[in-house]
Amino acid sequence: LGEQRRFEDEVGPLEIVQTIPAAGEVAFDPLGRIDICFSAEVDPRVIGEFDATLHSGGLTFDAQREVQLYSWRAPGSRDQLAATRWCPGSVISLTPSSPIQPGIDFRVRLREIAGLGWAGEALDTQGPAWVADDNGNLRLYIEFHVAGSPGDPDPEEVPALPPGPTLTNLFEPGRVFDPERAACGCHQGTVTGDDAELARARLDLGDPQTAWNELVLRPGLEATDFPMISPRQPAQSYLLQKLVRTADGDALHAIHGVAMPPDDPLPHEDIVDITWWISEGAKI
């Protein structure tokens, strides 16, 4: 995975590029998923339980919070994968625990989060959308109206992603770890040379069982102080961090060596496959 620790140059503030729903949305899907897209990658460790929350009136609604280091899920959707990388950085997502009530107003509250960026970038809070509360703490509110009427019946089914791939599935013909594709050839023995031998000695992806042992059972922490794989937490998995490149095509801050693969980045669908596998528990 490389030896030299890479540090980026000084970076600017982190900006919010897009929100779903947009502020002022008047017909948000009751079954929708709330996404906040940032201009660069964020550090999932610094986001607290109450930093991004969903409200209506004086009530706070239960919602599952997720950091997408790479935008692998379709924007605003509970059950679709992204067809392309739609956000230049990371996404903070809120999935309400149940469909939100039609025909009423909701708001998302985002707190100012110190050091939110992957390399410690500050969140840009200079815009007029940021307001101070009674204690002087800055907050951003995204207000929106839910489609339908308050008396609409509950949906019969809440959409969700289907079961994701296993690691064995990812070795099938045409998928990311298929040895015939050689997308990871240095780690599978399909590429020769001293560098390839060293790469395979560090991480052997020769077959599903070996790869699972090397990825999921790997002890200790990697260069970014995350484990190689954190089952059900893709953003906190070094494997994904090693594959993701910034909007400028660079490796993430503190990655050892260069992003992988070293030449061209993995196609979007391969990164989605790996992220989905980790999200589903990193099963063999």
C-alpha distance (Angstrom), angle and dihedral (degrees) to the residues before:
residue distance angle dihedral
L1 . . .
G2 3.79 . .
E3 3.79 135.4 .
Q4 3.79 109.4 -128.3
R5 3.81 117.1 86.1
R6 3.79 110.1 -131.1
F7 3.79 123.2 -145.6
E8 3.77 123.7 -174.0
D9 3.79 125.5 -137.6
E10 3.78 120.0 -96.0
V11 3.77 109.9 -60.1
G12 3.79 133.0 -148.5
P13 3.78 130.5 -123.5
L14 3.77 122.3 -59.6
E15 3.80 114.2 -111.7
I16 3.79 134.9 -161.8
V17 3.80 106.0 -118.5
Q18 3.80 101.7 179.4
T19 3.78 141.2 -6.3
I20 3.79 129.3 -155.7
P21 2.92 109.8 -123.4
A22 3.78 96.8 32.6
A23 3.79 116.5 -131.8
G24 3.79 107.1 -84.4
E25 3.83 95.3 21.5
V26 3.81 107.9 162.5
A27 3.81 102.3 -167.2
F28 3.79 110.3 36.2
D29 3.80 115.1 169.2
P30 3.84 110.9 -105.3
L31 3.80 86.9 -139.6
G32 3.78 93.6 48.7
R33 3.78 129.3 121.1
I34 3.80 120.7 -129.7
D35 3.81 115.9 -126.1
I36 3.82 130.7 -175.5
C37 3.81 111.9 -166.2
F38 3.79 120.8 -156.5
S39 3.80 131.7 -158.6
A40 3.81 92.7 -119.1
E41 3.78 141.1 8.9
V42 3.81 120.9 -61.9
D43 3.79 131.5 -146.8
P44 3.83 106.6 -113.0
R45 3.80 91.8 -155.5
V46 3.80 95.8 68.1
I47 3.82 98.1 55.4
G48 3.79 110.6 99.3
E49 3.78 130.6 -155.1
F50 3.80 93.7 -99.8
D51 3.81 100.0 37.1
A52 3.82 93.9 94.4
T53 3.80 117.0 27.3
L54 3.81 141.1 161.0
H55 3.82 122.3 -127.0
S56 3.79 144.0 173.7
G57 3.77 119.8 -174.4
G58 3.79 106.3 -37.4
L59 3.80 94.0 -26.3
T60 3.80 129.3 101.2
F61 3.80 115.8 -149.6
D62 3.77 126.2 -145.3
A63 3.79 112.5 -110.6
Q64 3.79 133.8 165.3
R65 3.79 111.1 -118.7
E66 3.80 119.7 -146.7
V67 3.78 134.2 174.4
Q68 3.78 114.2 -144.6
L69 3.81 104.0 -159.6
Y70 3.80 85.2 -170.3
S71 3.81 120.8 25.2
W72 3.79 98.0 -110.7
R73 3.81 98.3 147.3
A74 3.80 122.4 72.1
P75 3.81 112.7 -99.8
G76 3.79 113.2 -90.6
S77 3.82 93.7 -4.7
R78 3.79 131.1 122.4
D79 3.81 95.8 -165.1
Q80 3.81 110.1 29.2
L81 3.79 132.8 85.8
A82 3.79 118.7 -136.8
A83 3.80 114.6 -97.7
T84 3.80 89.4 -152.7
R85 3.78 139.6 2.2
W86 3.78 97.8 -78.3
C87 3.82 99.2 174.7
P88 3.83 121.3 56.9
G89 3.82 91.7 -144.3
S90 3.77 136.9 10.0
V91 3.79 130.0 -38.8
I92 3.79 130.1 -138.9
S93 3.81 106.9 -151.8
L94 3.79 131.4 -166.7
T95 3.81 118.3 -163.3
P96 3.82 111.4 -170.3
S97 3.79 111.4 -130.3
S98 3.81 88.9 -125.5
P99 3.81 134.8 10.9
I100 3.78 109.8 -67.9
Q101 3.79 116.6 -117.4
P102 3.80 114.9 -88.4
G103 3.76 122.6 -123.2
I104 3.81 99.9 24.1
D105 3.80 137.4 98.3
F106 3.79 123.5 -100.2
R107 3.77 134.8 177.4
V108 3.78 135.6 -158.8
R109 3.79 115.5 -141.9
L110 3.79 118.9 -153.8
R111 3.78 119.1 -172.3
E112 3.77 124.0 -146.3
I113 3.82 102.0 -95.7
A114 3.80 117.3 -156.9
G115 3.80 115.4 -133.4
L116 3.79 93.3 2.5
G117 3.80 95.8 154.3
W118 3.80 121.3 92.1
A119 3.81 90.1 -113.4
G120 3.79 93.2 37.8
E121 3.81 97.0 -87.1
A122 3.78 115.4 166.9
L123 3.79 119.9 -119.2
D124 3.80 112.2 -108.9
T125 3.81 105.7 -117.2
Q126 3.81 98.4 164.7
G127 3.81 97.3 104.8
P128 3.82 124.3 99.3
A129 3.82 91.4 -111.0
W130 3.82 89.7 73.5
V131 3.80 113.4 83.7
A132 3.78 132.8 178.7
D133 3.79 121.3 -118.9
D134 3.80 124.4 -140.9
N135 3.80 90.1 -77.9
G136 3.80 94.2 49.8
N137 3.82 94.7 -105.8
L138 3.80 114.7 142.3
R139 3.80 119.1 -120.1
L140 3.79 134.2 178.6
Y141 3.81 117.9 -148.3
I142 3.81 123.4 -161.2
E143 3.79 106.9 -165.6
F144 3.79 121.7 -165.9
H145 3.80 142.6 159.4
V146 3.80 122.8 -125.3
A147 3.80 118.8 -128.3
G148 3.80 120.0 -111.6
S149 3.80 132.9 29.6
P150 3.82 129.7 -63.3
G151 3.81 90.9 -112.3
D152 3.80 95.9 55.2
P153 3.83 113.6 124.9
D154 3.79 120.2 -107.2
P155 3.82 114.2 -96.0
E156 3.78 114.7 -97.7
E157 3.78 91.9 -131.3
V158 3.81 134.8 23.1
P159 3.81 110.3 -141.9
A160 3.79 119.9 -123.7
L161 3.77 137.5 168.9
P162 3.80 114.2 -84.7
P163 3.81 117.8 -116.1
G164 3.78 111.0 -64.2
P165 3.80 128.7 -128.7
T166 3.77 126.1 -76.4
L167 3.78 120.6 -132.1
T168 3.80 88.4 -104.3
N169 3.81 88.5 56.8
L170 3.80 89.3 55.4
F171 3.83 89.4 60.5
E172 3.82 91.9 57.5
P173 3.83 118.9 114.1
G174 3.77 111.9 -69.8
R175 3.80 96.6 10.5
V176 3.77 126.4 114.4
F177 3.84 100.0 -88.3
D178 3.81 95.8 38.4
P179 3.85 101.5 130.5
E180 3.80 90.5 -145.0
R181 3.80 90.0 62.4
A182 3.80 91.4 52.8
A183 3.81 90.9 -153.8
C184 3.81 85.2 141.3
G185 3.80 95.5 25.1
C186 3.80 97.0 143.2
H187 3.81 89.0 59.4
Q188 3.82 94.8 43.8
G189 3.80 104.5 47.5
T190 3.80 94.9 -110.0
V191 3.82 91.2 111.2
T192 3.81 120.2 58.4
G193 3.78 133.0 -150.0
D194 3.79 138.5 79.3
D195 3.81 93.9 -74.7
A196 3.80 91.2 51.4
E197 3.80 92.0 49.8
L198 3.79 90.5 50.7
A199 3.81 91.3 47.7
R200 3.80 92.2 52.6
A201 3.80 91.7 46.2
R202 3.80 88.2 56.6
L203 3.80 96.9 42.1
D204 3.79 122.3 10.0
L205 3.81 114.3 -161.5
G206 3.79 94.9 167.1
D207 3.82 97.1 127.3
P208 3.82 137.2 -2.3
Q209 3.81 97.6 -96.2
T210 3.80 94.5 46.0
A211 3.79 91.3 44.8
W212 3.80 92.1 49.5
N213 3.79 91.2 50.7
E214 3.80 92.1 48.3
L215 3.81 95.8 44.5
V216 3.79 107.3 33.2
L217 3.82 101.3 28.2
R218 3.80 94.5 40.8
P219 3.84 108.0 129.7
G220 3.78 125.9 -132.3
L221 3.78 132.7 12.0
E222 3.78 130.3 -60.7
A223 3.82 130.6 -130.3
T224 3.81 94.0 -70.6
D225 3.83 92.9 49.2
F226 3.80 91.8 -106.2
P227 3.82 126.6 113.2
M228 3.78 118.4 -106.1
I229 3.82 89.2 -108.7
S230 3.80 127.6 14.4
P231 3.82 103.1 -171.4
R232 3.83 111.4 -127.8
Q233 3.82 90.1 7.3
P234 3.81 108.7 84.3
A235 3.82 94.6 168.0
Q236 3.81 88.9 58.1
S237 3.81 93.9 50.7
Y238 3.81 118.9 100.7
L239 3.79 92.0 -149.2
L240 3.80 90.8 64.8
Q241 3.81 91.8 41.3
K242 3.80 88.4 54.8
L243 3.82 91.9 51.7
V244 3.81 98.8 44.5
R245 3.78 119.3 89.6
T246 3.76 127.4 -165.1
A247 3.80 121.6 -109.2
D248 3.83 86.2 -92.5
G249 3.81 91.8 54.1
D250 3.80 96.4 -106.8
A251 3.79 129.3 134.4
L252 3.79 117.4 -102.2
H253 3.80 119.0 -92.7
A254 3.84 114.9 -83.0
I255 3.82 95.4 14.8
H256 3.80 112.1 141.5
G257 3.77 110.4 -114.5
V258 3.79 118.6 -24.4
A259 3.77 133.6 -29.4
M260 3.79 115.3 -84.4
P261 2.94 131.8 -80.4
P262 3.81 88.2 36.9
D263 3.79 97.3 -141.5
D264 3.79 115.3 34.4
P265 3.82 121.6 8.9
L266 3.78 120.3 -107.8
P267 3.80 113.6 -91.0
H268 3.78 114.5 -95.8
E269 3.80 94.0 -110.0
D270 3.83 90.9 56.6
I271 3.80 93.0 52.2
V272 3.80 88.5 48.2
D273 3.81 90.5 51.0
I274 3.81 92.7 51.8
T275 3.80 92.9 44.2
W276 3.80 91.5 48.4
W277 3.81 90.4 49.7
I278 3.81 91.5 53.1
S279 3.81 91.9 44.0
E280 3.80 90.7 55.2
G281 3.79 92.7 54.0
A282 3.83 103.3 -81.9
K283 3.81 93.5 -95.8
I284 3.76 122.6 -178.0
